[in-house]
Amino acid sequence: MTTTQGDLAGLSRFIFRAPSWYTSLLFALLIAAVAGIAAFESAQSVTTWRGVFILGRDAWEGIFFIGVPTVVAAFGTTGVDRFVGGKLTANRSSLLALVSEVILVVVVTAAAVISVFTGLDQRFVYDVLVIALASIFALRLLVVMAVSRSSLLVAAIPASIQPGAAAALLFVYSGTLRYLSVGGPILNAYLTPHLARASQAPPELLVISADHFVLLGITSGVYGLAVYGFIIVVDRPWRRSLGVSVLDFLRGFIGHVAEGSRELEEFFEELGEEALVPVSVLSIIREDGSEKARFVLPMIHPGPMGEIGGGNLPERVAVTADGLAFPPHATAGHDFNLVTESEVDTIIESVEAAASRITYASHATESRTTDAGEVSMLGQAFGENAIMVSSFAPGFADDIEYGVGLSVATEARASGLDNVVLVDAHNSNDGLDGPEIGHVTPGSARAFDMMNAASHLGLQLRDADQYPLHVGTAWDRTPWDPADGIGPLGVRVAVFSVNEQETGYILIDGNNMEPGLRDAIRHRIVEQGHIDQAEIMTTDTHIVNTVEADNQVGSAIEDEQLICLIEELVEKARADCEPVKAGIAVERAAVTVFGNDRTETLASHANAVVAMGGAFAVSVTMAAVAVSVLIFLFAWATLGSNSGFHAHANHRLQCIQDMLLNI
């Protein structure tokens, strides 16, 4: 995995499951009330009208101006979007409304803090509220365009519901309070608050005027054009290089977060290529014919991230096996990620087909090891078939390319073996530092080291004597979870006993290991006399990468705790040894994978969207905000002078000037 691909896998840390809609709405009203208390000012914390107490007007203003529009948008956006031909679902609508509200709360609260320290009055907070409403309109416009694939003008209709509802409530709420407080002509109360007996009205009722709503319309238009320009600029390289739109990626991501849809996989499927991959099965059966253990090795990569595609392949393989399943990492990189989870079904079918064709042998060789260059390889033969496990520890390595694996397996078979299960132990890496991170590619020295090791080991196993085979297994789910770098399969151990030699195959459900941990485990269980040989493997499950891209085994848990657990499991497996038969078969599966170089291209573009696209989005936002400020300054200078607010506008301009000078 390159650094670029690691960054793509790291995007899975942004994947989460949205809360239920009723939880979201309750939370929305709560934070709206808190934001109202923090941002809006009332002359009295408790007011009366005709003998009726109105408690906490600040909180109610937050609920009316921020919370209620969120509820309206959560329930109304889907219907309006569907009416104009869109595809926005209720869960996505609720999530979008909640995210928009959080943005409003953050911006308005920040404006309130600024007003306290700069001398700007409450009208400044409402000015910023107008800009924030235009900002969430832009966000909603982007999301609706991505999800519904609507045009800019059509998407603007459902996108405007939340800011439109907030504007309507601002208009009605402020005008009504003015009318109830000071009376007079109702038209003056709503449209011309400065004429509504200003000397009798509380100051907080004069901060909202008709010009706010005109400015909201203008700034929303500016922000909408900014969104359209942003999409055009960011989308062009995606269409040119991949033939897909960045909006498709965004739609799939939102769908996965909001309701667990498979639209992100549909996006990957558009990029995919069909490939034939070997699926190797080493099955171990008891004397009564029941399966004791099964090693399954499809030559695909369990990615790209989280449970998307084949990210949770190891667990899927494990639950379908009759015996204790061992799904170690195969020799394949990110180009061989499955594009959809449904492709795993094809792999499982091939596993069962291979298992049905296995010819079992009751004898096996002792395990042998060989070294070539940087690689060490452990192997054991069962009849005419063999398993080989390669490791670059104590050096650092990550994925072994598919082509390299095919070549290495061919070298092993050339020595006289029929079928070879070739495992990438995937057990020593130093994270995502550097451009290549130990990727084993065709033509590299490491690739030739592996081929030489496989050839020598194959000759040793072909000529070695075979003895009755005994196997014992043990496993523990462990107290750790994906946040700790351990997947649901926990730790699994198989001990192969042949002619009094015991060889341990330890499989940890994780994605690679911290440097030195593999050697520390082997030192404890081999050199201190538990067993004669051992190799430690990981599954490369990508469900642990919802935390971070390089959440390796040993990065979050104590080495000693893991080693002690493995020691216990090795002893349990030794005690479980019994006479068995073993056999290997290989089936080819036709699956859709990302394809050659597509992963790198996708990763580069996705990372560019996060990095450059994020910077560009900030630039566009700052430009739009700058235009908005100019619009407001112009409004203060013109509308203010025509409406009796000229002195008030000058005061605010002076406050802003003082603030800039202080900065």
Secondary structure, 3 states (H helix, E strand, C coil): CCHHHHHHHHHHHHCCCCCCHHHHHHHHHHHHHHHHHHHCCCCCCEEEECCEEEECHHHHHHHHHHHHHHHHHHHHHHHHHHHCCCCCCHHHHHHHHHHHHHHHHHHHHHHHHHHHHHCCCHHHHHHHHHHHHHHHHHHHHHHHHHHHCCCHHHHHHHHCHHHHHHHHHHHHHHHHHHHHHHCCCHHHHHHCHHHCCCCCCCHHHCCCCHHHHHHHHHHHHHHHHHHHHHHHHHHHHHHHHCCCCHHHHHHHHHHHHHHCCCHHHHHHHHHCEEEEEEEEEEEEEECCCCEEEEEEEECCECCCCCCCCCCCHHHHHHHHCCCEEECCCCCCCHHHEECCCCHHHHHHHHHHHHHHCCCCECEEECCEEEEECCEEEEEEEECCEEEEEEECCCCCCCCECHHHHHHHHHHHHHCCCCCEEEEECCCCCCCCCCCCCCCECCCCHHHHHHHHHHHHHHHHHHHCCEEEEEEEEEEECCCCCHHHCCCCCCEEEEEEEECCEEEEEEEECCCCECCCHHHHHHHHHHHCCCCCEEEEEECCCCHHHHCCCCCCECCCCCHHHHHHHHHHHHHHHHHCCEEEEEEEEEEEEEEEECCCCHHHHHHHHHHHHHHHHHHHHHHHHHHHHHHHHHHHHHHHHHHHHHHCCHHHHHHHHHHHHHHHHHC
